């Protein structure tokens, strides 16, 4: 329930609607009212559209936004909001987002080959492919804005991540992570039902948590049933 502005550098202009601020709950449920992309995102290379975006341009783009409805009123997916979230969390933690996600998530869960920019030894990055089967390089999503889709991971790492979502992980270091992941699965918004960046979809009388994503040449999807542990 903190306002987004409290997690951004002092003086950052964050839009409001009739005095109602954007809260973190609106950011994690895509109900902030922010557009899909920041207005000042310079796309110098269409094959790598995020590469030239700076934190300064990201934050300045907030001043360009006029909210047309109250935060929390409507679901509208926003990569802009997701970039702001990872940037804000890194600012609050006082360390780069890659270092933060490595110490708080990857290392405790044994996701030893997951990374953003610092590729671990022995990892061969997959090549992306377009619908016409031609190869394309992976997008560059800079530093603290990488929460929008900058993580690369092996399939084994992603299996460990989903197992942790279902409450399973090895080692005592994983216990706090498992508790935090459980909290991210609880509904935060109801129209439509969304947890913390997890879409909650009804399936055969149960709720399945899922999220899909795509960048140039790549796509992925995770879905799991917490009740059935599947």
N, C-alpha and C positions, 0 to 999 in steps of 0.2 A: 504493500500500500504506500510505499515511498513514492513521491513524485519523481519522474525521470530526471528532472532538472537537478535534484539533489545528488545525483550520481554523475553529473557532467561537470566540466570545469566551470568555476565561478564566472558569471557574466554571460554564459551561453544563453541565447534567446531561444526559448522553447515555446511553441504555440500552445494556447489554451482556447477553450470554447466557452464563452460566457463566464469566464473565471474558473472553469473546471480544468484542472491540469491533467496531463497524461501521466498515469501511474505505471509503475513497473508491471502490474497485473495486466494492463492494456497492451504493453509491449510483448509479453510472453504469450498472449492469446490472439495477437494480430487484430486487436480492436482499438488501436491507438488513433486511427484516423490518418496516420501518415501515409504518403503515397508509396508506390512500389519501390521507387529508386530516388535517391537524392537529386535535387535539381542541378546541383553543381558538379555532377559526376562527369568528368571529361572522358569521352570514349574516343581515344586516339587510335585504338586498334580494335575493330569489331570482333576479331577472333580472340581478344583478351580484354573484355570490356571494363573490368574492375581495376586493371593494373595501375592506372594513373590516378586513382582516387586517393586523396590524402585525408588525414583526420581533420585538418582545418576546413577542407571543402565539405566533408561530411557534416560537421557541426554548423558551418555557415548555412548549409542547405535548410536547416531547421527554421531559420528566419524567413525563408521563402514560402513556408507553408501557412496557408489559412485553413484551419479546420472547418469543415462544413457540417459537422455534427459533434455531439458530445463524445469524448473518449469512452469506450465501452459500449457504445450504442450499436455498433455493426462490425461484423467480421470482414476484413479486407486484408489479404496477405501482403506483407510489406517486408521486402529484403532490407529496405532502409532502416526499419525498426530493429531488425535482427543485427545489423551491423552496429547500430547504436548500443545494443545490449552488450555485445562482447567488448566493445570499446569501454563502456561504462564500468563493467565488471573489472576489467584490467586496470582502469583508473583507480577504482576503489581499493583494489588489492595492492596497487603500487608496484606491479611487475608486468612484463609483457604477457599478452594473452597466451602465446605458445608455451611459455614457462609455467603459467598458471594452470593451463589445462593438462600439461604433462604431469605436474606434481599432484594435482587434485583429482585427476581422473585416469589418465593413461597408466601411470606407474602403479597406483594401488590395484588396478584391475589386471595388470599384466599385459596391457596393450602396448607391447614393446616396439612395435613397428608402426605405430600411429604417429602422425606428425603434421605440421603445417608447412614450414619452410625448411626446418633442420632435419633433413632426411637421415634416418639412422643407417649405420653401416650395414651392408648386406641387403638393403631393400632396393628392389628394382621397381621403379614407378611404371604403372601401366600406361599404355598409349591410348588416347581417346580416339574414337571413330565417329564420323558423321553418318547420317542416314544413307549417304551414297557410298559408304564403306571407306572413304578416304580418311587418312590419319589427320589428327588435329592435336595441338599441344593443350595441356591442361591450363585452365584459367589461373591467373595470379590474383589472389585476394589478399591485399596487404595486411600484415601484422595484426593489430588489435581489432580489425574489422572482419577477421576470418570466421567469426561465428555464423556468417551467412552461408558457409559452404566451403571453407578453406581447408578442412581436415581431410587428410588422406590416410587410409588404413587398409591393412590386409583383411581378407575375409575372416581369417582366424581372429583378428582383433575385434571385428564387428560381432562375431559370434560371442566373444567374451563380454562385449558391451551389452548385448541382448540378454545373455545369461544373468548379468548383474541386474538388469531391469527386472528380471524374474526372481531376484533375491539370492542368486548363487555366485559366489566368487571365492577364491582361495586366499587365505592369509588374513591376519588381524588388521592389516592396513586397509583392507577393503570395507570393513564394517561401517565406518562413517559415510563412505561413498554409497553403500547400499541404502542406508537410511535416507540420504539426500535424494537418491533416485526415486525412492518410494514417494517422497513428497512431490516430486515433479509430476507424478502420475495422477495426482488428485485434481478433480475438475476445478477450474478457476473461473471459467465463463460458461454460460449455459446455452447461448443462442449464436451459433451452434455450440455443442459441448466441446470444450477445449481444455486440456491440462496445460502444463508449462511446455509449450511448443509441441505437444502431442495432440493430434486429432483423435477424438474419441468416436469410434464408428460402431453402430449396432450391427451385430452379426449373429444370426441364429439365437437370438435371445440373450446374447452376452455383449459386453463392451470390449472392443479391440482397440488398442492404442497403436497409432501408426503415423508415419511421416515419410513422404517421398521427396526426392530432390533431384535436380539436374543442373549440370554446367555443360559447357560445350564439349561434346564427345563422351560425356559420362552421365549415367543416371543410377539411382539407388532407391531402395525402399526397405523400411523396417516395419514390421507389424507383429504385435504379440498380444496374447490373451492372458492378463495377469491372474485371473481366477483359475484358469485351467493350467497355468504355467506352461503355455505352449507358444 
